[in-house]
């Protein structure tokens, strides 16, 4: 019996000495400018008279959910019970308290919240080390989007990786950032996966620290994002296209996008855009084989080569051999406006001897490149439903008809 009484006393003592519990909630953790927001601080398990306890609401700008004036002096005291600090007596902030048997609730109302009020709202019991906090993020469009190490053009050589960053400043919550390449006429290709994303939370207006009601601004935060290239290598097809970086804050209208772009100015050895196989019928007159060649800088040499009748031929601008004429073209060394030339071979009258391989070679300061085009005789294939097909199907039908009659008998 004595042991039982001691145990009950210890349990009663434990209950009586249970520590208060503090929670903080924000009615709209992500709000838009102009919204009304409520910050609620609830202190439970209070001993004695809850109304005798002093509850402090403060604001701190730190990068975690344990914001406290005990560990960080970048804070502002908002209220003590139902009394607002001078800085918050602006007509937009109101505070009230409510008590019950063992709890005290302090409610802070913020009308027409602004994008300068993002931060961590904390609650603390005076004379104790207990505290809690919750974050409020008021949507803020990016203040600036910019490329580092770029003015208006991004100049690169073939195979060179750009050392660039897209920086997005003063946005909240952390915006979606996308990098794409192209232009409006051809469309845009998303290359964001080739960039590394880093996010930084900025602490604004921590000018003096401590409970300084004269500092003249509310503590607030926003974010900066960097996208740094790590595996992006532009293709020659992207030459004279744009690299575009755009940022959009979730929760805002889709048309509220902030962006910047830079022109891709690429230098590369000649590249070819043409068919590897071409067909024609003998006796076809004025038949052309064509190949588009892209380059930067300009070409220093270009020619067609082929073998015919056991002989090797090389045709340059305007030259003729075996009834084949090479198109005329101009060589332009250095970096100029011209970056594309269409080379062609014209066959005055296609002959069987012309069906062979033709090689186009082009060269500039960065090197040479070649492509092969097979010129083949066009074959005659009977179209579906032709006379030959109909005759075949008729014969098969007759055979199956006879076999069916035999089995039926």
C-alpha positions as CSV (number, residue, x, y, z in Angstrom):
1,X,0.0,0.0,0.0
2,X,2.8,2.4,0.9
3,X,4.6,1.6,-2.4
4,X,1.4,2.4,-4.3
5,X,0.9,5.7,-2.6
6,X,4.5,6.7,-3.4
7,X,4.0,5.7,-7.1
8,X,0.8,7.8,-7.3
9,X,2.5,10.8,-5.8
10,X,5.3,10.6,-8.3
11,X,2.8,10.3,-11.2
12,X,0.9,13.3,-9.8
13,X,4.2,15.3,-9.5
14,X,5.1,14.4,-13.1
15,X,1.7,15.6,-14.4
16,X,1.9,18.8,-12.4
17,X,5.3,19.6,-13.7
18,X,4.5,18.9,-17.4
19,X,6.1,21.5,-19.6
20,X,3.9,23.9,-21.7
21,X,3.6,23.2,-25.4
22,X,3.8,26.0,-28.0
23,X,2.6,25.8,-31.6
24,X,2.5,28.4,-34.3
25,X,0.3,28.2,-37.5
26,X,0.0,30.6,-40.5
27,X,-3.4,30.6,-42.2
28,X,-1.8,31.0,-45.6
29,X,1.8,29.8,-45.7
30,X,2.0,30.9,-49.3
31,X,0.0,34.1,-49.7
32,X,-0.4,36.7,-52.5
33,X,0.1,40.5,-52.0
34,X,-3.2,41.9,-50.7
35,X,-4.3,38.7,-48.9
36,X,-5.3,38.7,-45.2
37,X,-3.2,36.4,-43.1
38,X,-3.6,35.1,-39.5
39,X,-0.7,34.0,-37.3
40,X,-1.9,31.9,-34.4
41,X,0.3,31.2,-31.3
42,X,-1.1,28.5,-29.0
43,X,0.4,27.7,-25.6
44,X,-1.0,24.6,-23.9
45,X,-0.5,22.9,-20.5
46,X,-0.1,26.0,-18.5
47,X,-0.1,25.8,-14.7
48,X,-2.0,28.2,-12.5
49,X,-3.8,31.1,-14.3
50,X,-3.0,31.2,-18.1
51,X,-3.8,34.9,-18.2
52,X,-0.8,35.6,-16.0
53,X,1.6,34.3,-18.6
54,X,3.3,36.7,-21.1
55,X,3.4,35.4,-24.7
56,X,5.7,37.2,-27.2
57,X,5.2,37.1,-31.0
58,X,8.3,38.1,-33.0
59,X,9.6,37.9,-36.5
60,X,13.0,36.5,-37.5
61,X,14.7,36.0,-40.8
62,X,16.7,32.8,-40.8
63,X,16.9,29.8,-43.0
64,X,15.2,27.3,-40.7
65,X,12.1,26.7,-38.6
66,X,13.8,27.3,-35.2
67,X,13.9,31.1,-35.5
68,X,14.4,32.5,-32.0
69,X,15.7,35.8,-30.6
70,X,17.7,33.8,-28.2
71,X,20.0,32.5,-31.0
72,X,19.7,35.1,-33.7
73,X,19.6,38.9,-33.3
74,X,18.0,39.5,-36.7
75,X,14.5,39.7,-35.3
76,X,11.8,42.2,-34.5
77,X,9.4,42.0,-31.6
78,X,5.8,42.2,-32.9
79,X,3.7,41.9,-29.8
80,X,3.7,41.3,-26.1
81,X,0.3,39.6,-25.2
82,X,-2.2,42.0,-26.9
83,X,0.2,45.0,-27.1
84,X,1.8,45.8,-30.5
85,X,5.3,47.1,-30.9
86,X,5.6,50.6,-32.3
87,X,6.8,49.4,-35.7
88,X,3.6,47.3,-36.1
89,X,1.1,50.0,-35.0
90,X,0.2,50.8,-38.7
91,X,-3.5,49.9,-38.8
92,X,-2.8,46.7,-40.8
93,X,-1.7,44.6,-37.8
94,X,-4.0,43.7,-34.9
95,X,-3.4,41.3,-32.0
96,X,-5.8,39.7,-29.4
97,X,-5.5,37.1,-26.7
98,X,-7.8,34.3,-25.5
99,X,-7.4,32.1,-22.4
100,X,-9.0,29.0,-21.2
101,X,-8.4,26.6,-18.3
102,X,-4.9,25.6,-19.3
103,X,-4.0,27.4,-22.5
104,X,-3.4,30.9,-23.9
105,X,-3.9,31.8,-27.6
106,X,-2.5,34.9,-29.2
107,X,-3.8,35.8,-32.7
108,X,-2.0,38.2,-35.0
109,X,-4.0,39.5,-37.9
110,X,-2.2,41.0,-40.9
111,X,-4.4,42.8,-43.5
112,X,-3.3,43.4,-47.1
113,X,0.0,41.5,-46.7
114,X,2.9,42.8,-48.8
115,X,5.7,40.9,-50.5
116,X,8.0,42.6,-47.9
117,X,6.5,40.6,-45.0
118,X,7.8,37.1,-45.9
119,X,9.7,35.5,-43.0
120,X,9.5,33.3,-40.0
121,X,6.9,34.2,-37.4
122,X,7.8,32.9,-33.9
123,X,6.1,32.6,-30.5
124,X,7.8,32.5,-27.2
125,X,6.8,32.2,-23.5
126,X,8.4,35.0,-21.5
127,X,10.9,33.8,-19.0
128,X,11.2,30.4,-20.7
129,X,13.3,28.9,-23.4
130,X,10.3,27.4,-25.2
131,X,9.5,28.7,-28.7
132,X,8.1,27.7,-32.1
133,X,7.9,29.3,-35.5
134,X,6.2,29.0,-38.9
135,X,7.1,30.5,-42.3
136,X,5.1,33.0,-44.4
137,X,5.9,33.3,-48.0
138,X,4.3,36.1,-49.9
139,X,4.6,35.5,-53.7
140,X,7.0,37.9,-55.3
141,X,7.9,38.0,-59.0
142,X,11.6,37.8,-59.9
143,X,13.2,41.2,-59.7
144,X,15.8,40.3,-62.2
145,X,16.9,37.4,-64.5
146,X,20.3,37.6,-66.0
147,X,23.1,35.6,-67.6
148,X,26.6,35.9,-66.0
149,X,29.7,36.2,-68.3
150,X,27.4,37.2,-71.2
151,X,26.7,40.7,-72.7
152,X,24.4,40.1,-75.7
153,X,26.2,37.3,-77.5
154,X,27.6,33.9,-76.3
155,X,30.6,33.2,-78.5
156,X,31.8,29.5,-78.5
157,X,33.8,27.1,-80.6
158,X,32.5,23.7,-81.7
159,X,32.7,21.3,-78.7
160,X,33.3,24.1,-76.2
161,X,31.2,24.0,-73.0
162,X,29.9,27.5,-72.0
163,X,30.8,28.6,-68.5
164,X,27.6,30.5,-67.8
165,X,25.0,30.9,-65.1
166,X,21.4,32.1,-65.2
167,X,20.7,34.1,-62.0
168,X,17.3,34.9,-60.8
169,X,17.0,37.3,-57.9
170,X,14.4,38.5,-55.4
171,X,11.7,35.9,-55.9
172,X,9.5,34.0,-53.5
173,X,8.7,31.2,-53.2
174,X,11.7,29.8,-55.0
175,X,10.7,30.2,-58.7
176,X,10.7,27.6,-61.5
177,X,13.5,28.4,-63.8
178,X,13.9,27.0,-67.3
179,X,16.6,27.3,-69.9
180,X,15.8,26.7,-73.5
181,X,17.5,27.2,-76.9
182,X,15.9,28.2,-80.2
183,X,13.8,31.2,-81.4
184,X,10.2,31.9,-82.0
185,X,10.3,30.9,-85.7
186,X,11.6,27.3,-85.1
187,X,10.4,26.8,-81.5
188,X,12.3,26.2,-78.3
189,X,14.0,23.1,-76.9
190,X,14.3,22.7,-73.1
191,X,17.9,22.2,-72.0
192,X,17.4,22.8,-68.2
193,X,18.6,19.2,-67.4
194,X,22.1,20.2,-68.5
195,X,22.3,22.9,-65.7
196,X,22.9,22.5,-62.0
197,X,20.4,24.4,-59.8
198,X,21.3,26.1,-56.5
199,X,19.0,28.1,-54.2
200,X,19.9,30.8,-51.7
201,X,17.6,32.5,-49.2
202,X,18.4,36.2,-48.8
203,X,17.9,38.0,-45.5
204,X,16.9,41.5,-46.1
205,X,17.1,44.5,-43.8
206,X,19.0,43.0,-40.8
207,X,20.6,46.5,-40.5
208,X,20.9,46.6,-36.7
209,X,19.5,43.5,-35.2
210,X,17.7,43.1,-32.0
211,X,14.4,44.6,-31.2
212,X,15.0,47.9,-33.0
213,X,11.7,49.6,-33.7
214,X,13.4,52.5,-35.4
215,X,15.2,50.5,-38.2
216,X,12.3,51.5,-40.5
217,X,11.6,48.3,-42.3
218,X,10.1,44.9,-41.7
219,X,12.5,41.9,-41.8
220,X,11.8,39.9,-44.9
221,X,13.3,37.3,-47.1
222,X,13.4,36.3,-50.8
223,X,15.4,33.8,-52.8
224,X,18.0,33.7,-55.5
225,X,18.6,30.8,-57.9
226,X,21.6,30.0,-60.0
227,X,21.5,27.5,-62.9
228,X,25.1,26.6,-63.9
229,X,25.9,24.7,-67.0
230,X,27.6,21.4,-66.5
231,X,26.8,19.2,-69.6
232,X,25.4,21.7,-72.1
233,X,27.2,21.7,-75.5
234,X,25.4,23.7,-78.2
235,X,25.1,22.1,-81.7
236,X,26.0,23.9,-84.9
237,X,22.2,23.8,-85.6
238,X,21.9,26.3,-82.7
239,X,24.1,28.9,-84.3
240,X,22.3,32.3,-84.5
241,X,19.6,30.9,-82.2
242,X,19.0,32.2,-78.7
243,X,19.7,30.8,-75.2
244,X,16.8,31.9,-73.1
245,X,16.4,31.8,-69.3
246,X,12.9,32.4,-67.9
247,X,11.6,32.3,-64.3
248,X,8.0,31.8,-63.1
249,X,6.8,31.9,-59.5
250,X,4.3,29.1,-58.6
251,X,0.9,30.5,-57.8
252,X,1.1,33.5,-60.1
253,X,-0.5,33.9,-63.5
254,X,1.2,31.9,-66.3
255,X,1.9,35.1,-68.3
256,X,3.9,36.6,-65.4
257,X,7.2,35.2,-66.7
258,X,10.4,37.2,-66.4
259,X,13.1,36.2,-68.9
260,X,16.3,37.1,-70.6
261,X,18.2,35.7,-73.7
262,X,21.5,35.8,-75.4
263,X,22.4,35.1,-79.0
264,X,24.5,32.0,-79.7
265,X,27.4,32.8,-82.0
266,X,29.1,29.4,-82.7
267,X,32.2,28.7,-84.8
268,X,32.5,25.2,-86.3
269,X,34.0,23.3,-89.2
270,X,31.6,22.7,-92.2
271,X,28.5,20.6,-91.6
272,X,26.2,19.1,-94.2
273,X,22.4,18.8,-94.4
274,X,21.6,16.6,-97.4
275,X,20.2,13.2,-98.4
276,X,22.7,10.3,-98.4
277,X,20.9,8.6,-101.3
278,X,19.3,10.1,-104.5
279,X,17.5,8.3,-107.3
280,X,16.7,9.3,-110.9
281,X,15.8,7.6,-114.2
282,X,18.2,7.5,-117.2
283,X,17.6,10.3,-119.8
284,X,16.3,12.7,-117.1
285,X,17.5,16.1,-118.2
286,X,18.8,18.9,-116.0
287,X,18.7,16.8,-112.8
288,X,20.3,18.3,-109.7
289,X,22.0,16.7,-106.6
290,X,22.1,19.3,-103.9
291,X,23.6,19.6,-100.4
292,X,23.3,22.5,-97.9
293,X,26.6,23.3,-96.1
294,X,26.7,25.3,-92.9
295,X,29.9,26.8,-91.6
296,X,31.5,29.6,-89.5
297,X,34.0,31.0,-90.2
298,X,33.8,31.2,-94.0
299,X,35.0,28.4,-96.4
300,X,38.5,28.3,-97.6
301,X,38.0,25.4,-100.0
302,X,35.2,23.2,-101.4
303,X,34.9,20.5,-104.2
304,X,33.1,17.5,-105.4
305,X,34.9,14.2,-106.2
306,X,33.8,11.0,-107.9
307,X,35.1,8.1,-110.0
308,X,33.8,7.4,-113.5
309,X,35.1,5.1,-116.3
310,X,38.1,4.3,-114.1
311,X,39.0,7.9,-113.7
312,X,39.0,10.2,-110.6
313,X,37.3,13.6,-111.0
314,X,37.4,16.7,-108.9
315,X,35.0,19.5,-109.7
316,X,35.3,23.0,-108.1
317,X,33.1,26.1,-108.6
318,X,31.6,26.1,-112.1
319,X,33.7,23.2,-113.5
320,X,32.3,20.6,-115.9
321,X,33.1,16.9,-116.5
322,X,31.2,13.9,-118.1
323,X,28.1,16.0,-118.6
324,X,28.1,17.1,-114.9
325,X,28.4,20.8,-113.9
326,X,29.3,21.9,-110.3
327,X,27.4,25.0,-109.1
328,X,29.3,28.2,-108.8
329,X,30.1,29.4,-105.3
330,X,32.3,32.0,-103.6
331,X,34.9,31.3,-100.9
332,X,34.8,33.8,-98.1
333,X,37.4,33.5,-95.4
334,X,37.0,34.8,-91.9
335,X,33.8,35.6,-89.9
336,X,31.1,37.1,-92.1
337,X,27.4,37.2,-92.5
338,X,27.2,34.3,-94.9
339,X,27.1,31.0,-93.0
340,X,25.3,28.7,-95.4
341,X,25.8,27.6,-99.1
342,X,23.9,25.1,-101.2
343,X,26.3,23.1,-103.4
344,X,24.9,21.2,-106.4
345,X,25.8,19.0,-109.3
346,X,23.7,19.4,-112.5
347,X,23.4,16.4,-114.9
348,X,22.5,17.8,-118.3
349,X,21.2,14.3,-119.2
350,X,21.3,11.4,-116.7
351,X,23.2,8.4,-118.1
352,X,23.9,5.0,-116.5
353,X,27.5,5.9,-116.0
354,X,26.4,8.7,-113.7
355,X,25.1,6.2,-111.0
356,X,28.0,6.3,-108.5
357,X,29.1,7.8,-105.3
358,X,29.7,11.6,-105.1
359,X,31.7,13.2,-102.2
360,X,31.4,16.8,-101.2
361,X,34.3,18.2,-99.2
362,X,34.4,21.7,-97.5
363,X,37.1,23.3,-95.4
364,X,37.5,26.4,-93.2
365,X,39.9,27.6,-90.5
366,X,38.7,25.0,-88.0
367,X,39.1,22.0,-90.3
368,X,37.5,20.0,-93.1
369,X,34.6,17.7,-93.4
370,X,33.1,15.4,-96.1
371,X,29.8,13.8,-96.9
372,X,28.8,11.1,-99.4
373,X,25.8,10.9,-101.7
374,X,24.9,7.7,-103.5
375,X,23.3,8.4,-106.9
376,X,21.3,5.4,-108.0
377,X,19.0,4.4,-110.8
378,X,15.3,4.7,-109.9
379,X,13.6,1.2,-110.1
380,X,10.1,0.7,-111.4
381,X,7.9,-0.9,-108.8
382,X,4.3,-1.9,-109.8
383,X,1.9,0.1,-107.8
384,X,-0.7,-1.6,-105.7
385,X,-3.7,-2.7,-107.8
386,X,-1.6,-2.9,-111.0
387,X,-2.3,-5.4,-113.8
388,X,0.3,-7.9,-112.6
389,X,-1.1,-7.9,-109.0
390,X,-4.7,-8.4,-110.3
391,X,-3.6,-11.3,-112.5
392,X,-1.8,-13.0,-109.6
393,X,-4.8,-12.6,-107.2
394,X,-7.2,-13.9,-109.9
395,X,-5.0,-17.0,-110.4
396,X,-4.9,-17.7,-106.6
397,X,-8.6,-17.2,-106.4
398,X,-9.2,-19.8,-109.1
399,X,-6.9,-22.4,-107.5
400,X,-8.7,-22.0,-104.1
401,X,-12.1,-22.2,-105.8
402,X,-11.1,-25.6,-107.4
403,X,-9.8,-27.0,-104.1
404,X,-12.9,-25.9,-102.2
405,X,-15.1,-27.7,-104.9
406,X,-13.1,-30.9,-104.6
407,X,-13.4,-31.0,-100.7
408,X,-17.1,-30.2,-100.9
409,X,-17.7,-33.2,-103.2
